[in-house]
Amino acid sequence: MPVLGSRPRWTLRRRLVVTVVALVAVVAAVMGTVTTLALRSSLVGQLDEKLLMAHGRANVHLQPPGSPLGGDDDRTPPGPIASGENGTTPAYQDTGTVNVYLPRGTDPASLDARNAGSRIAAGGFVRLTDEQIAELLAVPDNGVPTTVELTGMDDYRAVSTIQPNGAVSATAMPLAPVTSIVTEYVAVEGVVAAFALMVAAATGMVLVRRELRPLDRVVTTANRVARLPLDRGEVVLADRVPVADTDPATEVGQVGAALNQLLGHVEQALAARHESESQVRQFVADASHELRTPLASIRGYAELVRRSPEELPAGALQAMSRVESESVRMTGLLEDMLLLARLDAGRPLATDPVDLALLSIDALTDAHAAGPDHTWSLDLVEDATPDDVLVAGDTDRLRQVLANLLSNARLHTPAGTEVTVRLRRDASCVILEVADDGPGIPPALRDSLFQRFTRGDASRNRNTGSTGLGLAIVHAVVTAHGGTIAVGAGTRAVDRGSSMPSGARREGAVPTTGTTFTVTLPAADPPPPPRTTGSARTRTPARV
């Protein structure tokens, strides 16, 4: 059962799919990161090789005449005014290569130093700025390529060495081609990873759904069993998990096998319970039936002695009167137990059309005679027709339902309590309510209220002689008619929106702690119209 306020948990199918997709995403991210770093490292390594070769060529072409490296008068000076043949890019360096050559002893702030660096462009040489030359001269002169950021330009891989003649020579090549290739690779890799994730999600849902089909069949079997009425009567649990779904080599098979074993044990337990209940029910029915005869004899002899013309002591007459009253009470108890046994045995009841309004009037009349210190009233909808409160059932049993509910209200409420019987039609059901404004029923007692031999506490059972079977009979009769019964805290009829006589309305009435028994019964089909036209019967709210 979900906790109030908590987020709903994901299903196992969704969690498995999300887990698979997450694992694929993690693997793709790790592989993408590793391959990207490897690609960049490889490209940078290739660039470094080209950089070292370009640095060697620059050292040859930028040496002054007569240098040990074999420079000649046809060398290409690094200054911005120098250019290749016909103003084209020099053939000994790639476009974008940066060269700096500072002869030994040259002041970095001199004019010669300012002309010491150039960048090879498409049309020839472009002079470097002072900041760019200074940044290249700051590169360690150990001959190892390193990354440097030149002002106003992109990142470069640069190498610097000191020549045998003491001059400082530095060469740099742009990292832009490497960055461009890596960026394109990452973009392609991202698209491929996204497509792989979508394929993994779709494939995962298909595979997980297929692999969980045995579990779905197990759940279906469990749901079918859960919908069976297992609380009473003979129960046959014929449903079992298919043999194909009980393979102990799989987790789902283990669950299916365990469920089958559990259902087998439950079926045996229910069969044993039903057999025991049948024996007890038969014993109660037989005992109730057999005891009625001796109880009738005891009652008859007690009444005969009490009415004897011979003069008897006052104590003997009182004792005979007590024997007679107790025999009457015991006879009623046996009748109730016999009725419950018959209802438990599932004996069919009559299905005649029963007018609950007429039954309610009769029951209220009897209740008023038994409890004149209570206020008894009948509440009907003003525009109701006779067919609105017509149900199909056993007249005697439904009369007993009303009698028991009204007797319960009379015995367990103080004098002056108002007891109201309400009748109304709701779609295909007829709703009967018996409400009182008495002290109410303790909440702890409501769960066991319709169990047999259940009695209230002292405040609701003050020397009433209750057997605790009245509400149990009501529940059994209503259930046998295909209806339901519920109990709740009562309120004034005016607060429940019911129709009451104007004299019974009390302005400003507030909810009380009373009790309301609500009986819902299937409505009966209206009878066919009579052949002869008679006077229409009308009913209005009545107060007894």
N, C-alpha and C positions, 0 to 999 in steps of 0.2 A: 504494500500500500504506500503510495507516494506521500512524503511528508509535506504538509501545508507550507507553501512559500518556497519550496526547493525546486530547482530546475528539473524537468523530466529527464530521466536517464535514457541514453541511447540504447537501441536494440543491439543484440549481439551481432546481427548481420551488418549493421552500420558501423559498429566499432571494428569489426574485422576488416571491412573495406577501407575505412579510414587508416587503420594500422598498416595495411598493405601499401596504400598510397603514400603514407608518411615514410615508410621504409624506402620505397622507390625514390621519393624526393630526396631523402638523406643520401642515398647511394649516388643519385645523379649529381647532387651538390658536391659531394666529396670527389667524385670522378671529374666533374667539371673544373673544380678548383685545382686538382692535381695536374690535369692535362693542360689547363691554361698556364699554370706556373711553368710546367715543362716546356710548353711551346714558347713562352716568352724567354725562358732561359736559353733555349736553342737559338732563337732569333737573335738575342743579344750576343750570344757566342759567335754567330756568323758575322754580326756587325762588327764585333771586336776584331775578328780576323781581317775584315776589310779595312778597318781603321788602322791596324798595324801596318798593313801593306801600303795604305795611302800615306801614312806617316813616313815610311821608308822612302817612297817616291818623292815626297816633299823635301826630305832631307837631301836628296840627290840634286833636285832641280833648284833648290834655294840656296845652295852653297856658293860662296864667292869664288871667283876664278882662282885656280891653283890650289884649291883646298884638297885635303887628303881623300875626299870622297869623289874627286874627279869632276867637279863642277866646271863649266865652260862659259864662254861669253854668250852662248845662246840660251842661258838659263832664263827662267821666267821670274822676275822679281815679284815679291808679295804685294807691292803697293797697289793702290786702286787704279793707277793709271796704266798698269800693265794689262795686257789681254792676250788671248790666243790669236792664232792667225785669222785675219779678216774680222777681228772683234768677236770671235766665237769662243765657246768654252774651251779651256785648255784640255788637251787630250790626256794628260797624265793624272788628272783627278776627276772624280765624279761630281756632278752638280750637287751643291749644298755642303761640300766639304769646306771646313774652316781651317786656315793655316796661320800660324803665328811664328815669326822668325825674328828673334832679337839677338843681334850680334853681341859678343862679349864686351862688357864695359859700357854698353849703351844705357844712358839714363832713361828709365821708363817714362819720364816726363818730357823727354826731348821730342823734336819733330820727327827724327828717325824712328823713334819708338811708336809714334802715332801712325806711322806708315808701315808698321811691322806686321799688321794682321789684315787678312782679307778673307772674304767668303766667295766661293766660286758659284756664280749664278748662271742662268741660261745664256746671258750675253757676254759674260766675262767675269771680271773681279768686282766685288763690292767691299769697300773699306769697312772695317769693324770700328765700333765706337771705343772710346777710351775705357769705359766700364767693361765692355766685352773682352778687350785685350787684357785688362787687369784680371778678370775672372779666369781666363785661360792660362795666364802666367802663374796663377795661384794653384793650378793643378800640380800635384806632386810629380816631380821629375824622375820617377822610378820606372817609367816605361810600362806601367800597368794601367789598362783602360779603366776609367771611372766615369760616373755620371755627373754632369755639371749643368746648371741652369744658367743660360746666358740672358742678360737683360734684354728684353724686347724680342726674344727668340724662344723656341721650344727647348725641351731638354736635349742634351747632346751627350754622346760618349766621347770622352777626350782622353788623349795620352800625351805626355810631355817627357822630353829627354834633354839632356845636356850633350851637345856635340863635342867632338874632340877639340875643336877650336874654341870652346868655351861658350858658344852661342846656345841660347835656349830655343828649342823648337817644340811647338805644340800643334797637334792636329785634332780636329773634332769632326764627328759625323752625326747628323740628326737621328734622334730616336723616333721621329714621327712615323716612318714606315713600319717599324716594329709595333708601335702603339696602334696604328690603323689595322694591321693584320690581327692583333690580339683582340681588338674591339669587335671586328667582324666575326672572329671565331666565337667570342662570348655570346654575341647576338644569335648566331646560328645555333650554338649549343643551348641557349635559353629556349629557342623555338622548339628544338628537338626534345628538350626535357619536358616542356609543357605538353607537347603531343604525346610523349611517353606516359606522362601522368594521367592524361585523359584516357589513353588506351588501358593503362593499369586499373583505373577506377572502373571503367566499363567491364573489362575482363574480370576484375575482382568481384563485382556485383553478380555477374553471371555464374562464376565458379562458386562463390559463397552461397548463392541461392540454391545451386544444384547440390552442393555438399550438405546443406542444412535441410533439404527436403525430408530426410528420415526423421529429423527432430520435429519438423512440422507435423508429420504423421503421428509422432508420439504425442505431441500437444493436442492434436485433434482427438485422439483416443481418450486422453485425460479429460478433455472438455466434455466429451459425450458421457463419460462416467460421472463427471461432476454435476451434470444436469439431471441425473436420475434421482428420484425420491428415495433416499436411503434411510430416512428417519423412522419409517414404519412399514409394516406389511412385508410380504415376501418379495425379496429383491434377487434378481438374476443378473449377474454381471457377465454378460456374454462378450462384451468388447474386450479385445486384447490387441496389443501391439503386433503388427505382422512379423512373422518369423524373420523376414529379410532385414528387419530393423532391430534385431536382437543379437547381432553378432558381437560376442564379448571382446573381439579384437579391436573394436572401435569404441570411442567414448559414447557416441550416440547409441550404439548397440548395448552398451552397459546400462545406460539409462532406460532403454526400452525393456531389457530383461528384468531390471529391478522393478519397473512399473508393473510388468506382468506378474511378477512374484507378489508384489504388494496387492494387486487386484485379486489374486488367488486367495491370499490370507483374508482380505476383507470379505470376499464372498463366503468363505467358510465361517467367519465370525458372524456375518449377517444371517446365514442359514441357522447357526446355532441360536442366535438371538431370537429369530422368528419362531423356531421350534419351542424355545422356552416361553416366549410370549403367548404362543398358541395354547400351551399347556396351562399357563396361569389364567389366560382368558377363559378357557373352557372350565377350569376349576371355579372361577368366580361366577360364571354363568350357571353352572350346575349348583354351586352352593347357594347362590341367590334364589334360584328357582326352588330348590328343596327346602330352604329355610322359610319361604313364604307361608307354607302350610302350617308348620308348628307355631309360627308367630301369629298367624290368624287364629289358631286355636287358643293361644295364650291370651290374645286380646278378647276373644269371645268369652272365655271362662272368667276373665277379670271383670268384664262388663256384666256377666251373669251374676257373679258374686256381689258386685256393687249394687245391683238392682234387686237383689234377693229380698223377699218380704220379711225374712227373719231379721231381727234386730242384731246388728253386729257392732263391735266396739268401734269407736271413732278412729282409733289407730289402724284397725284392719281396713276400714273403708278408704282411709288415706293411702294405705299401702296398695290396695287394689287399684286406686285411681292412678298412682304412679306407675304400676305395672302396665296399665292400659295405655298411658301416654308414652311410655318408653317402647312399648310394642308398636305403637303407631309410628314413632320416630325410626325404629329399626326397620319397619316395613318400607318406609320412604327411602331409607338408605339402601336397602336391598334392591328396590326398584331402580334407583339411580345407578347402582353398580351393574345391574342387569342391562340397563339401557346402554351404558358405556361399553359393556362387553359386546353387545349386539352391533353397536356402531363400529367398534374396532374390528369386528369380524367382517365388516364391509357389506352388511345386509342392505339391499337397496331400499330407498325411501320412496314414498309416493311423490308424484310429480304433478299434482293437481294445481290449477290456478288458485292462488291464495291472495286475498286482499289484506295487505298489512295494516291498512287503516282500520278495518273492522276488528282485526286482532288487537290492535293497539287500544282501541276504545274499550274492548272487553277486559284487557289486561289492566288498564288504568282504573276501571271500575272495581275490579277485584283488589287492586293495590290500595285504593282509597278506603275500601271496607276494612282491609287489614291494618292500614296505617293512617287513620284520620288526622293524626297530628302533623302530617306532611302535606305539602301543596303539590298536587299532581296536575299536569297540563299536557295537552297534545298540540303540537305545532306542525301545521301543514301549509304548503305553498298555496296562496289564495287562488291562483288560476289552475290548480292541479285538477286533472281528470281522474276518474276511478281507475283507468288503466295505467296511470303513471306509477302507481305503487303496487302493481300486480307482479307477483313472483310465482315461479313454479316450484312447488315443494310439498312437504308433509304438514298439513294444518296443525295436527297435534304437537309435532316436534317444534314448529315455529312458535306456537303458542307457549310452549315450555321455555323457549329462548326468552321471550318477552317477560314471562312470569319470573324467571330466575334473575334477569337483569333488574327488574323493578324490586324484587325481593331483596337483592343485594344492596340496592340503594336505600331501601327502607331500613334494613337491619344495621347498616354501617354508617348512618348519618343521624345527627340529632334531630329532635322535634323542631318543626318549623322549616325544615330544609325544602327547597323547591326542586322538584324532579320533573324534567321535561322530556317528552318523547318527540323527536323530530323525524319527519319522513320527507324525502325528496328524491327526484329522479335525476340521474347523472348518466347521460348517454344510454348504454345498454345495461345499466345497473340501477338498483334501488338501494338507497343509503338510509339506514335506520340508526338513529343516535338516541342514546339514553344518557342524559346529562343531569348532574346535580351540582349544587353549590355548597356541598358539605366540606369536611376537612381535607378531602383528597386522599390519595393513596401514596404511601412512601415510595420514592423512586427505587429503593432497593428491592421492593416487593413486586414491581411491575414485570420483571423478567420471568418470574415464576407464578404469575397470577393465574394463568390458565392451566397450570399443572394440577394434578389430582391431590386432594387432601391438603391444599394450600390454604392457610388461614392468615388473616391479618394480625397486627399486633393488638394489644389490649384496647387501644383507643378505637379500633374499628371492629372489635369482636368481643363486645362486653356481654357475656352471658346470653349469646344468641342461639347457642346450640348448633352452630353451623358445622356441616360435615366436611366442608372444603371441596365438594363435588359440583356445586352449582355452576361456577364459571367453566369448569372442565367440561360439563355437559353442553354448555352454550358453545364452547369452541368446537366440540366434536360434532354437534348438530350443524353448525354453520359450515364447517369444513365439508361435511357430508353433502351439503347442498351446493358445493362448489363456490362458496363465498369466503370472506375473510372477516376477521374481527381484530380491532385494535383498541388500545386504551390510551388516553392522554389527559392532560390537565384540562379541566372544564372552564368555560367562560360563559358570561351571560349571553342569552340568545341574541340580544340586540347587538352585542359586540361581534357576533359571528355572522352578521348579515342575514339572519334568518327572518322569516315572516312570523310575527307574533301578534296576538290581539292587542289592540291599542291600550287596553287596560293593563296588560301585562308588561308594557314597556316602561322602563325606568330611566329617565333622562340622567345622563352623566354616569351611567353604570360603568364600572371598571372590571377588568378580569378578576376572577376569584380563584381560589385554590381547589375548586371542585374537581369532579371526575366526569369524563365523557367516554362512553363505550360506543364505538362506531362499527356497525355491522354492514357489510357490503354484500348484496345478494344479486345474482343474475336476474334481470327482469324477464318476465314471461311475455309471450306473444299475446296481443289482445284477443279476446274471444270473438268469434264471429257475431255479427249483429243479430239480435233476436228477430224472430219472424213477426212478432206483434210489437207494435209501437207502445211503449210504456212511458210513464213519467220519468224524466231524467232525475237521477239521484245527485244531490249536491251535498258537499261537505264543507264545513267552515271550521276554522280553529276552535277547539273546544277546551274548556277547563273543567276538570273534575273536582 
